[in-house]
Structures are given as structure tokens and as C-alpha cells.
């Protein structure tokens, strides 16, 4: 990295006080050629407005001369206004903490100077030129930061090696070789990693332009209808570690990340879309301006993924018309999907995000309709996608996930939290999206959106019930959208590139702030996890049920509540009779086969080969017949008929149809009531009504209320079927001794007591039906909740330990990299490296053991600790995310006392350190006098 005028100016400002000539003329370089160059007049803004003239020459242009004087020009060629760099630094910092508003800032500054006797001659002079100076100064700052990063990357490859392994190097880490605080990986391979500066783009992608909105896609040719479409992304490169880009995005997640075979997933990410960050239509795009550390996926990459998804999915109008839900048999769509089809359909219909046809933003008035993001569990942005569609298309999240896998080693497993994760999982299985990564992904629904899903879907996809997610709630995107909500009005009227640049700048500022709080975040989450663990273990002991029995009950609950439900049908009796007749025929065939094998086995005249075959297969034939006989018996019991003559005549078809439909409706009613009861549990058990709990309970209550009319309709349908069965029995159109089922009263339907009519199957089934323990026994239910909480706490504790190790490894690598970079640089570049070293020292909290051969010295640690303690007491700590529990007054008082003790202890250590230096100095003086 070469030294520029700006870097030289920053370096000189750090080692000496810059004094500039207050006379109206800046002199030209005395070593310049003796050629007359024109003088440039400009206005400078420091603590007042000054009109000055500067002489320019070939080797000292006006911008460089002004920059050496501590002023930044508004134009790179003929500046007419120069602003003090300190003012620009202030404005740049101000506009990442509030809504960028150059007009208000310029008007305020102009009014402030006017009140002190300084007035500009023309209108909007300061606003336009100050805006230009601020824009280019911000770009210069970011370019400097990117140049320092590029230099450090070259040094980092020398320290820890490139992330992309050479063909001779292993691409994965052996299982079980991960230490608690792993050392940096040894260099392997010779390929450099250039993936930090920008997200990876597909190299083998097809240049397919996106279809214009409103135009129908052409139907594929018949002979190519079943051909698989290639993914536009190439296969991920073999990596020994995550890319430098990912490590820079979140050191806690990726700093020392290796595959952990004991964990269900190695990292957690969440995805969500925001349709408030729009941009209005109007005119052509502004000139290109890209942030050096942009987090946006390139636009052409998103378009190519959209074209790929549209090619793979069936064309609208060619899909078969689906039968009515009440007449179509429910089933699992795939062996990897553990939720029935009807549940997935209900979840799809209840979420706007799952309906790609529903407009969330009008493309008639807005050019850019929103942003979709992929964040880690520490609320740090990994990638963003700029959306131009009117709805939340699924290929947005697919391109984010595909980009993530391009930057990860081939054995890293990820947990994905998305508000409609069930629909994303369904599409990936059905259309084979992300097929090469399916064994490395676990899907879960973000906590705040989980209550909008049906209860069977929550049993599979809720992060508190799904193994591997710990206490990760998946709401980092919502917190990020809230943090940039101040930009909504500003981004509506900006240009395309200014909009993306502004969001990138906000993210860079937020990353810097959150990195300094990462250690305290881990400590706070550890304490929260320990408290939850103690409460869960106490509940587990109080319930008195063994954990092994609780796990059996939990597995039975998941199995029962996620199984497909029976549907109604007008021909239910006829279909059931046909099924029984076919079953009886198959049973008869199996009986004949077993009988023939038995006769062959005892026949002395049979040849040896037939005798051996019969001996080998006779027992299997017997077991097959017994199994089929049990199935046939179950089918008969379901229909309630045993006489074959009645089966053939179908004398009471109407009765059997009504009875089977009543049983199907009652099963659905039971399932819906169970779902509602378990959804109401978090609300009914809520004791401390904090703000976040109230919001969650309101969201859950609204979702439950929307589903109550469906339950009422099921009750009415079931009671009508009961009346129909009673009428058929009264008219002698039912078998003798038939009993009508009892109707379900609408009042008290949600109580679900043990003796309620909802559990009585009199007249519907010959078997006695009792509610299971996981539903009727409160101790078992409490024990299951406590067991799941203990499991999640164990997962969270292990993850926090790994994240602490990741930070340790990242700090070690960064410290060695910066120390080597400082040793290899000089002048202005060395100053920038030393500033990075100071920023890294601010993250330092605990001194290393004396046997460690690297890291800050004791004096550096002491200075850093004093500065951190003082700053924390003056400014206070800002939490990274909204806590689930509000601190009480006693807890806040304890925190204040601990903060005071921390400051006092740091000052005391500083005094002792200075006292030791004074004693050493006095001893040296005494020796000198002697």
C-alpha cells in the first residue's frame, strides 16, 4: 500500500501539531518548474468562513495543498470550498448515528456562522459544495480502510495460510481433533484467498436475463420437460477454514470455526426480508459508487438465481388441479418432510411471505422494493440482497444461502432460521434446490413467527424444540431492520448506488460498535443460560418423572401430533369395503402359499431342492399371513362390520359413510384442540410480563384467535354428522344394536378435561380411547418442557464455549498479523497499522498467562483496562439485542456496584503501577547520588 497525501496528512497529524499559514495565500512548491500557474480562490470552513487563495503547480495541485493544510476540497480539480477535516469527521460520525441529512446540517452550520457575522453570498452554496466534500471524504475514508485491509490480508496469508486448500492439502479437519482453544491452522497450499473484498459470484453461470414483470414464461419443450436444470453457482472450493470475508463479518462465528461432530450444526444464521427500505422510481440511475466492503450480493447473481428457480419450478397453469382439502387424503410429501401436507398448506396460506403472488410493495411507484438479509446469531450482517420484486421471492433466500456455502469448508453444518422455514425446506426437497447441501442444513422457524404456524409445524421447526439451536431465536434480522429504520425516509429519494452505499456504511459502523461488546455479550448470555438451566432442573426434579420416560412420551407426542389426518369422503364406505375385500383376498393368497409350503415340507416324495426351499421360507410365509390377517382385522374394526355377506351387499352404505366421516372430523377436531392447548401454554404460564413477553403473547394470541372459527366449524360439522347417524338408526337404516355417537358441546370445548365427550368414541370405534399422558398428566407435560429446556441449555453452553474459543483464535491471528505488518511498514502506512493495533487492544479484556509468547504486554493491558473502565462508567454499556427479561431495580443496583468496584480496582492497580515506577526511579536517583 503506497502512501497517499491523505495518509501522510494523518500520519503527520499524529506526530506533530500542524500549523497552517493564516495569510490569504498558500505558497507553491519551491522545487516546482518555473512555470506560471494560475491561483485558485476558495472558501474555507473551520471555526469561521475564510476567503483564501492558493497557488497551484504541476507537482502540488490544489487538493493536495489543501489537504496538507488540514482542509478537504469539494472538487478534485477546481475546488471553491474547503472544509476542515475535523468538521467532516464530525459530520461523517453524526450521519451514521442519525438519519443522513446534509441539508439540515448545512442550514444549521450556515445559520450558526451567520449569527457570528459570516454570511455566504449565494443560496445553497454551502449545501451543495459541503455535500460533495463530505461524500468524497467518506469515500476516501472507506478506501483507506479497504487498502489497510488488503495489506493485512497479504500478511495474514503468511501467518495462517490461505483458506482455499491446494489439491494436495486436506479440505476438512479430522473429526475429534478440535481443541478447546485451537491454535491457528498451519499454512497449506499456495492459492491465495481473494474472497474477502466481495461476495463470491458464480463463474460458470448462464447469462440468463430475468423475465420482465407481467410477462408469462414460455412453456418448456416436452422432450426437455424432465431434464434437471443446472445450478448457476459452481461447486464450492475446498477450504481449510472460512473465507477471510466471513471472518471479518463475525469473528465470533467464524474466527476459529472447524466442524464439531458432537453438535447438530456448527453455525446459526437467520434470514428475513424488509419492505420498508424502498426507493422511488424516477429517472436513470445515479453514477456507480460501490462501497469497498459491500455486503450486497451482485445484482446479476441474484437475477441468475431467479432465472434458475423459475426454470425448475413448474409453469403456472400446468399443475394439476388439487382436490378439496376435505376430500383429499392427507399424507407426507417426502420422507424428509415430517409435517403432513395439509399442515404445510395451512402454514403457507397463513403467511404473506410464503405467497409469492401477493404484493407487499408496488413496483409501479418503487424501483427497489426492499432488502433481504442473512445474519449470524450475533446480529451481524453476512450478506444482503436488493429486492426489486413486489413480493418476497424464494430465490432471494436461496442465493443468500448458496453464497454462504461458497465461503465455508465442505464439512460445516448450518442451522437456518427463517419465518417460513417449513416452506423453504419443502421447496428444497420438492424441487431439489440446494440439493448438494441438504445433508448440511437444519431448518427452523424464528421464534417470533413460530406462533403463526400450526402446532405440528412448531413441533418440528420451533428452535426450542429442534435439536441444535440452543437459545438462538432467529430474530436478528428484525433487530437489524429496527436499527436502520431511521433511513426509511432518506432512502426513498436517494439514487440506486447511494442507497446501497448508505446501508453499507451503516453496517460497517454497527459492526465496529458490536465487536467491542462481543465479550460482554457472551458473558451475559452465559449467565442467562445458567439461570435457565437452574430453573429447568428444578422443574425436572419437581415433576418426579424419570427423564427416560419423558423422552418416550415426547417422542410419542411428536409422532401422534404430526401424523396425517383422515379426510371426509362421500364414498368413504364403498372405498373402505373395497379395501377390506382386497385385503381379504391378499390374506387368502398368503394362506394358500403357507399351506403349499407346509405340505411340501412334510411330503417325502418331494425333491431335495423343493424341500429345502419350503423349509427355508415356510416361517416367513406364516409371518406374512399373520401380519396381513392383523391388518384385515383392523380394517374390519374400523368399518365396524365382520360379516362378509354384508360387505358384499353394502346394505347400510349411508350409515357407514356418515360414521367414518364423523370419525375423520373428530380426529381433526382433537388435533386442532391439542394444537391450541399447547400454543396457549406459553401464555398461560407467563408470570413476569415483560415488554418482549407481552409482544410475543399478543402475537401468539392473535394467531390463535384467527384459527378459532375453524374449530367452531369442525364442531358444527361433527354434531350434524351425529344427528345424521341418529336419524339413520331411528329409520332402521343401520345395523342392529348400532349406537349413535355423542355430540360435542360448544361450551367448554377448550378445557380438554379427561372426562370430556371429545375423548369418548362411543359409536365410532370399538376400542376404548383415553387421552395419553403427555396430554392429560400435568406432571408429564411440565417434565417435557423442563427436559427440552435442559437440552437447549446444554447446547447453548457448548456453543458459547466454542464462540469464546473462536474469539481467542481470531485475536491471536489478528495480533500476530498486525505485529508483522507493523514490522514490515513505515511512515504513514505504519501509522495506520498502529491504529489498527490500538483498536484491537480495545477488545482485550483478560491478560494471557505468563507462558504465552504473544499478546499485549502488562503495561498495554493496564492502560487499556483503565480506559475501558472509565469509558464504560461514563457512557454506559449498550446491549447488542433486546433482552427477553428486564432487569429489576435490585439487579440494576448490583450491576452499578460491580461497575464501581471495577473502576476502583482498575484505578488502584494503576496507582500501584505508578508507585512502583516512582520507587524504581527514587532508587535509581539514590544510587546515582552515592
N, C-alpha and C positions, 0 to 999 in steps of 0.2 A: 504494500500500500504506500503510495507516494505521498509526500507532504504537500498539502494544498494551502492557499492563503488562509482559509478558514481554520485549518488545523494549526497552522503556525500562529495565528492570532490567539487561539485558545490556549496554546502552549505558553506563549509569552505572557498572557494574562495571568497564568498560574504561577509564574516565577518572578514577575516584577510588576510594578504598577505602571500602566500605560498612561502617559501624559500626552495630550494632543495639543496642537497649536490652536489657540483661540482666535488667531488672526483670520481675516476673511480669505486667505489664500493658503492652499496646501502646495508645497513646493514639489517640483518634479524630480525625478531621479537624476543625480548629477552625473551618473555614468551613461546616461542615455545619449543617443546620437544627437548632434547639434542640428536638429530639425525643429522648426517651429510647429507646435501642435496647438490646437485651439484650447481655450479654457472652458470649463464646464461650470455653470452656476447651478446650485441645488439648494434645497431647504433641508436642514437637519432638525430632527426632533429628539431632544434629550429631556431635560427638565424645562426646556423652553423651545421656541422656534427661532432658528438662526438661519439667515441667508448667507451662504458662503460660496467661494469659488475655488475650484480645484484645477490645477494644470495637469493634463494627461499627456502621456507619451506612449511610444510603442511598447516599451518594457514595463510600464506602470499604468495600465488603464484605470479608468475612474473607479470601477467596482473594487479592484484590488487596493487602490489607495484609500478608499473609504473604509474598507474592511480592516485595514491596518490601524485606522484611527478609531475603531470600535463602532463604526456605523455600517448599516446594511442598506444597499441601494434598492430602489424599487424597480430598476430596469438593469439588465446586464450590459447595455451598450451606452445609452444616453440617460443616466438617472437624473431626475429632477427632484427627488426626495430621498433622504437617507434617514433611517430610524436607528436609534441606539439599540444595540443588541440586547441589552438588559430589558428594554421595553418589549422587544419581540419575544424574548424568553418568557416574560410575564404573560403576554397575550397567548402564547402557544400553550402554556400550562393552564391558563384560565379556560381555554376553549376545549380542553379535554375533561374538565370538571363541570362544565355547564354547556348549554347549547351554544354552538359557534354562531356569533352574531357580530360580524365586522362592522355593520352599520351602527349598531348601538355603541360599540366600543369607540369607533371613530368620532361619533357625535359627542360622546361623553368627554373624550380627550380634547376635542375642539372647543367644547364649552368650558372645560377646565382651563385651557390656555387662554381663551378669550377673557375669562374673568381676571386674568393676570396681565392683560394688556397685549396679548398676542392674537392676531386675527388674520386668517387666510383671506386672500383676495377673491377667490372663485369658490363656487359651490361644489361640494362633493370632491374637492381636490384631495383632501386627506383620506377620505373613504376609499377611493379607487386606488391611489398610489400606496396607501398603507396596506390595503388588502393584497396588492401584488407583492410587496415586500414580505408580508407575513407568509404568503403562500410559498414563495421561493425559499425563504429561510426555513420553513418547516420541511420542505423537500431536501434542503441541504443537511439539516439535522438527521433526517432519516437515512439519507445516502451515506453520511458519515458513520452512522450506527451499522449500516449494512457492510460498509467497507471494513470496519473493525471486525465484524463477524466473519467476513470472508478470510481475513488474515488469520483469525483464530482457528478457522476450520482447517487450514493448511497445517497449522501447528498441532491441532488435535489429532489429525491422522497420524502424525509422528508419535504422539503419546499413546493413543489407544488403538490405532489402526483403523482402516476403513470399515464401514458397516457392511458393504457388499463383499461376500467371500469370493475368492478365486475358485476355479473349478477343482483345485486340489485341496481346498480347505473345507472342513465340515460346515454345513449350513445350519446345523442345530446344535444345541447344547445337550450333552447326555443327561438323561433323567437321573435325579438324585444327586447331581454334582453342584447344586446351588447352595453356597454358604449363607449364613445369616447376613453378613456384610461382605458380599463378594468383592474380590479385587477386580480391577479393570481388566477386560479381556486382552490377551496378548495380540499383537498385530498379526493379521493373516491376510494374505492376498495382496495384490497390487492395484486393484481397481479403486479409484477414488470415488467418494460418495458426494455427489453433487445434488442431492435431493433436499437440501435444507432450505434453499432460497425460494423454492416454489413447489407446489404440489405436482406429483407425477402426472404426466399426460400419456395417453396410450400412443405407442409408437406404431402399432400395426392397425390403427383404427381406420374404418372406412369413412371417407368424406361424404357422409350422407346428410344432406341439408334437412332441417326439420320441416315437417309438413305445415303449411300455413293454417292458422286457426280458422275453423269453419269449413275446411275442405275435407271431403271424405277420402279415406285411404283406399287405394286400388286393391282389389281382392287378389290374393296370390294365385299363381297358376296351380292347377290341380296336380300336375306331376311333381311340383316342388312344395306342396302343401304341408308335408310332414317332415321336411328337411329341418334340421336344427340350425338355428342362426348363431353365428359366432359372436362371442363377447368382444366388444371393441377394445377392451383392455388386454394387454399381454399378460402372460404368466408372471407372477411376482418374482423378482430376483432373489437368489438365496442370500440371506443376510445373517450375519453373526450377532447382530443387535439391531434395535430400532434405528431408523434413519436419524441423522442429525436434526432434521426438521422436526420430527416428533419429540426428540429430547428437548429441543428448545421450546416447544409448545408447553410441555408439562414434565419437568424433571422428576416429579414425584411418581408419575405413572411409568415413565419410560427411561429414567436415568440409569437404572441398573437392571432393566427388565430382562428376565430369562423365563423360560417355561417352567412352571411349578406343577408337577404331576399330581400333587395332593389337592390342588384347587380345581374347582369346576371350570373357572375361567380366570385368565391372567389379568385382564383389564376390563373396566366397565366404561361404556360410552352411552350417551343419550342423544337422541335426535328429535327435532321438532321444527315446525315452521312458524313464521311470524308474518302476518299480513298487514301489520301496521306501518312497516317501513317501506312505504310506496314512493314512487316517483312519477310525477305527472307527465303526460305527453306534451310535446311541443317542440318542433324544430329538430334539426340534426343533433347528433351527439357532440359533446364538448371535446376538445383536443385530448388525446390519450395521456393519461397520467396514472401510473401504477405504483403502488406502494412497494418499496424494496422487499418487505417482509409480508407480502399479502397472504391472506388466508383463504382467498376466494378460489374455488376450482375454476379453471379456464372455461370460458363460455362455450367454446367449440366442443370441449369434452362432455359437457352436460348435454349438448344437442345430440352428440353421437350416441350417448347412452339412451336418450329419449327415443331416437330412431330405432335402436336395438330393441327396446321394450315394446314399442309399437309393432315391430315386425314379429315378435314372438307371440304376443297375445292374439287371440282370435279376432277377426274383423267383426265390427258391430253388425248385427243383423244375421250373422251366420251361425250363432249359437242356438242350440235347441231351446224351444220354449219350455220352461220348467213348470211342472205341475204345481197346483196349490199346495202350500205347506201342510195343510191338514190332511191331504191325500197322498203326499209323497212320503215314502218310508225314510226315516232318519238313519244316518249311517256316518261312519268315519270316512272322510275323503281320501285319506292316505294313512299308512301305518305309522308315519312320523307325526301325524296330527292327532293329538289325544283329546281333541274337543269335537263334538258332533257338528255336522254340517249346519243344522238349524241354529245352533248357538253362534257359530261364526257368522251366519247370515244376520242374526239379530244384532251382533256387535257392529257389523258393517253398516246396517241401517241406522243405528243409533249415533254414529259418529259422522260429523260433516267431513272430517279429514279422510275418511275411507271412501267417500263418494267423490270420484274424480269429475263427475258431471256437474256438481253443484258449485256455483260461483261464490268465491269469497272476496274477490276484488275484480272490478270491471276493467277489462283490457281496452275498453273504449276510451276511458279517461286516464288510465295509468299505463305507462310504458313498462315499468318494473313494478311488480305487484307485491313483492315480499322477499324474505330471506329465509332459507332453511339452514340450520346449523347442526354440526356434530361436535359435542363437547365431551370432555372426560368427566370423571366423577368429582373433580375439584373445581368445576365450573370454568375451566379454561378452554377456550375455543381451539378446536383442531382444524376444522375447515368450515367454510360457508359456501352456499350456492345461491346465486342471484336468480330469483324466480321471475318469469315473465308470463306465466300462465294464470288463468283466472281461478284455478283450484290447486290443491296440493297433489301433484302428480307423484306417483310412486317411484319414478326413476330418479327423482331428486335424492331420496334417501339411499337408493341403490348406488348412485355414483359416489356419494359420500363414503359408503362402506367399502366400495371397490377401491377407492383412493386410499383408504386407511390400510387395507390389506397389502397394497403395493409398498408400503413403508414398514411392514412388520416382518420379523422372521417367520419361517414357514410353519413353526410349531406353536405359535402363540394363539391362545383361545380368547375370544372376546365375548362379553355379555352386553347385549344391545337392549336398551330401554327406549321404548317408543310408545306414543299414546295409542297406536293401533298396531302393536307388535303382532297380535294374532293374525291380522290381515296380511302383514308383511311376511310372516312365516308361511302362511297359506299360499301366497303368490310364489315365494321361493320354491316351495315344494311342487306346486302345480305346474308352473311354467319353467322350472329349473333355473331360475335366476340365482346367481351366486352359488351354483352347484358345486364348484371346486372348494368352497369354503364352508359348506353346510356342517361338516363334522367339527368345525372350529367356532361355531356360533351358538349362543344360547339366547333365546328371545324372552323378554319380559316387558310388562306394561308399566309405565311410570305411575307412581303411587297416586298422584292427584287425579289421574284419568282412569284409574282402575275401577272406580265405583260406577263408571258408565258402562262397564262390561257386565255380561251375565255372570252369575256365580260360577258355573262350570269353567268359564274362561278365566276367572280370577284364581280358581284352584290350580290352574296350570301355569298362568303367566304372571301372577302377582309376585313381585320381588321378595315379599316377606314369606311367601310360601314356596318359592322356587329356589332350589339349592344353588349356591354360588354367589348370591348377590349381597349377602351381609345386610348392612343398613343403607345401602345405596338406594336413593329414592327416585333417581332419574328426572328430577325437576330442575337440573342445572340450566337447561335452556330457558325455562320460564324466568329464572333469576337473571339470566343474561339479557333477555328481552326487556325486563324491567330496568336494568341498568342503562340501556341505551334508549329508553323511551323518551328521553329529553331531546333526541334527534328527530323525532317524528315530523314536526313541522318544518324543520330545516331541510331534511332530505326530500320533502315533497317537491321543492322548487329548484334543487341543485341539478347539475349535469350528471350524466351517467358515471363518468370516471371520478368526479368529485365525490359523488355519493359513496362509491366503493372505497376511495382513499380515506374519507372521513371515518367510516366504520373501522377500517384497518388501524387508523391512528387511535381510536378509542380502545380497540382491543389491545394494542401494544401498551398503552398506559395502564389498562386494567391488569395485564399480565405482570407488569413491574410491581404494581401495588400488592397483588395477591401472592407473589413469590416471597415477599418479605413476611407474610403472615402464615406461610405454609407450615412452619414448625409448630406454631401455636394452634393451628387448625388440627394437626394430628394429635396434639396433646388434648385438646378439647373433645375431639371425637373419641379418644381413648377413655376419658373419664365418663363420657356419655355411655359408651359401650359397657363399661364396668358397672355402672348403675343399673342399666337394663338387665345385665346378667344376674346381679344380686336379686332383683325383683322377680325375674323369671324362675330362678332356682328356688326361691321361697314359695312361689305358687306351685311349683312342681312337687315340692315336699308336702305342701298342704293338701294337695288333691289326693294323695295316698294311693295312686295307681302306678304300677311299675311302668318304666319307660318302654320296655319291650311290648307291653300290652297297648300302650298309647300309639306306638308306631303301627301295630296291626290295625287298630281302629282308624288311624289316619289313612292308611292305605285302602281300607275298606270304604271309607267316606269318599275318597277321591275316585275310586272305581265306580261306586254306585252313582255319584252325582255327575259324573262325566259320561255315563253310558247313553247311547241313543235312546230316544223315547219312541213308544209306539204311536202310530198315527191313526186317524179315523179313516174309514172307507165304507162306501155304500155296498160293496161286495165282500165285506170282511168275512162273513160266514162262509160264503162259497169258496173264497181263497183258502181259508183255514181248512175246510173239508177236503179240498183238492190236495192240500199239503199233507193231511193225515193219510189220505188214500195212497199217495206216493210213498209216504214213509212206511206204511204197512206193506206195500209191495216190495220195497227195498229190504225190509225186515224178513219177509218171506224168502227172498233170494239168498240172503245171508244164512238163513236157517237151512235151506237146501244145500248150500255149499258145505256147511259144517257137517251136515248129515252124510254127504257123499264122502268127505274126507274121513269121517269116523268109520264108515263101512269099509273103506279101502284099507284103513289101518288094521282092522281085525280080520280082513279077508286073507286066507292063507294062499289062495290061488293068484293073488296079485303079484306082478313082477317086482323086483327089488327097487327099481327106480321109483315107481309109483308109491310103493310102501314107504320109502324114505321121504318122499315129498309130503305124503299125508301126515307122517309122524312129525315133520318139521312145522307144518302150517296148521295143524288142527286146533292148537290152542289159540293162535291168532284169529282164526275164523270164529271160534267161540266168543272171544272178547269183542270182536266186531259185531256179532249178533247181539250180545248183551248191551253194548253201547247204543245200537240202533233201537233196541226194544225200549231202553230208558227214554230215548228221545221221543219215540212214538207215544209212550205213556204220558210224557209231559205235554205233548201237543193235545192229546185227548183231554187231559185235565184242564188245559187252558180253554178248550172249547166247551167242556162240560158234558161230553157225550161219549158213551162207550159202546153202544150197540151199533154194529156195522150196518144193520138194515136202516137205521135212522140216518146214518151218514149218507147212504145212497139215495134215500127218498127226499132228504132235505125238507122235512115236513115243517120245521119251525125256523125257517131261514130268517124271518124278520126279528124273532126273539134273539137268536144268536148274534145277528148283526148289531142290534142295539146293545146287547150285553158286552160284546167285545169293544164297541166304540166307547161305551161308558168306562170300561177298564182303561182304555187308552187316554181318555180325557182325565180320569182320576190320577193316573200316573203323571201326567203333565202338571196337573194342579198340585200334587205333592211336591214335585220338583221345584215349581215356582215358589211355593211357600217355604221350602227349605232354603232356597236361594235368598229369599227375602230375610229370613231369620238370621242367616249368617252375615248378610250385609248390614243388618241392624245392630249386630253385636258391638262393633267399634263405637257406635253412637251411644248405645245404652251403657257401655262400660266406661265411657269417658267421664273422668272425675274432675281433673284440672282443665277447665275450659279456657285454654289459651287462645290467642288470636288465630294461630295457624290451625289449631284443632277445630275452632268454630268454622273457619272457612272450609275445612275438609268435611265436617259434618253437614254443613249446608249443601255442599256439592253432592255428597252421598245421599242426603235426604231428598234432594230434588230428583236425582236419578231414580230412587226407589219409588217416589210418588208417580213418576211417569209410567212405571210398569204396573201400578195397582189396577188400572182399568182392565188390563189383560187378565189379571187374576179374577176379577169380578165376572168377566165374560165366561171364563172357564167354569166358574161355579154355576152360572146360569145354564150353560150348555149341559153340564153334568146332571143338574136337577131335572132338566127337561127329558134327558135320556132315562132317568129313574122313573119319571111319570109314564114315559112310553112303555117301559118294561112292565110296570104295574098294570097298565091298561091291557097289554098283551096277555098277561097272566089272567086277568079278570075275564077276558074274552076266550079263554081256553086255547090260545094260540102259542102256548109254551109247554114244555114237557111237564109231566105230572110232578107235583111236590116242588115246583120252582118257587124261589123266594126273591122278591124284588129288593134291590139294594136300597140303603137308607140315603135320603137326600142330605146334602151338606148345608147346614145353616150359614147364612151370610154373616150373621152377627158373631163376633168372636172367632172369625176364621183365622186370624193371625196369631192366636195364642199358642196353638200346636201343643195342647196338653196330651198326656199319654192316653187318656180315655176318650179323646175326641173322635167324632164319626169319620174324620178323614183317614184314620188308620184302620177302620173296620171294612173288610172286603166281603161282608155278608152278601151273598147273591152274585158275587163276581168271581170268586175263586174259592176252591175247596180248602186251600191252605190257610193257616192262621197267620195273619200279618201283624207283627209287633214292631214298633219303632226301634231302630238299632241304638246301641249305647252311645255312639258318637252324636246322636241327636237327642236322646231322652235323658241321659245322665249328665248332669251339670258338672260333676267332678271330672268326668272323662273329657268333656269339652274344654274345661279350664286347663286340664293337663295337656291337651293337644296344643292349645295356644302357648302355654309355657314351654313345651318341648320345642316348638318351632322357633320361639324367641331365643332359646338357648342355642339352637343350631345356628341361627343368624348371628348371634353374638360371637360364637366361636369363629365363624367365617370372617366377621368384621375385625376381630382381634388379630387373626392371622394376616389379614390384608394390611392393616395398619402397621404391623411389624415389617412386612415386606416393603411398604412405602417408605418407612423410615430408613431401611437399608438402601432403597433406591436413591434417596436424597444423599446418603452418605457416599455412595459410589459416584454420583454426579458431582458432588462438591470436591471429592478427591480428584476426579479427572479434570474439572474446570480449574482447580487451583494449580495443578501441575501444568496445564496448558497455558495459563496466564503467566506463570512464573517463567516458563520457557520463552513465551512471546516477549516478555519484558527484557529478558536477557538478549534477545536477538534484534531488538529495535532500539531506536534512539530518537531524540528530538521530539517533534510533535506526535509522531506515532507512539513513541514510548509513553508520552503523557496520557494518550487515550487508553493504552493498556493499563496504566496505573490507576486510571479512573475506574476501569472495569474491576480491577483488583479491590478497590475501595468498596464498590457496590457489592462484590462478593463477600467482603468482610462483614457487611451489614446483616448478612444471613447467618453469620456464625453465632452459635449460642453456647456450646459446651466445649471446653478445651479437650484436646486429644490426650491420651496417655503419653507419658514421657518416652516410652519406647517407640512411638510413631516417629518416622523420619520425615514427615511432610506436614504441612499445615501452618497456620499463623503462629507467631511467637506469643509468649505470655504477655508481653507488653502490648502487642496488637490486639490480643483478645481483651485485655483490660480496658483499653481505650474504647474499643467497640462496645463492650458491655456497659460502660458508663454512659456513652452516647445513646445507646438503645434504651436504657432505663430512664434517662431524663426525657427523651422524646416520647416514650410511652406514657409517662406521667403527665406530660404537658398536652399531648394530643389525644390520648386515649386510643384504644385498640378498636379497629373496625372489623367486624366479623365478616367472613367470606360468604356466609349464606344465612338465611333465616333459620334460627333455631326452632326446633319442634317444641321446646319448653322454655318459657320465660323465667328469668331468674327472679327469685323473691328478694325482699329487702335484706334479709339476713345473708343470702348468698352474695348480693352486691356488696354488702359491708365487708364480708370476708375477702372478696376479691380486692377491694380497696386497701384493706390492711395488708394483704400479701404484696400488693404493688408498692405500698410504702416501705415495707420491710425489704423488698428487693432493691429499691433505690438507696435506702440507708446502708444496706450491705455493700452495694457497689461503691458508694462514696467512701465507706470505711476501708474497703480494700484499696481504693485509690490513695487515701491518706497514708495507709501503711506503706504503700509502694513508694510514695514521695518521701515519707520519713526514712525509709531505707536508703534512698538515694542521698538524702541530706546527711545521714550518718556516715555513708561512704565518703561523701565529699569532705565532711569535717575530719574524718580520719586521715584522708589524704593531705589536708592542709596541715594537720598536726605533724605528720611525718615530714612534710616539707620544711616546717619551721625547725624541727630537730636537725 
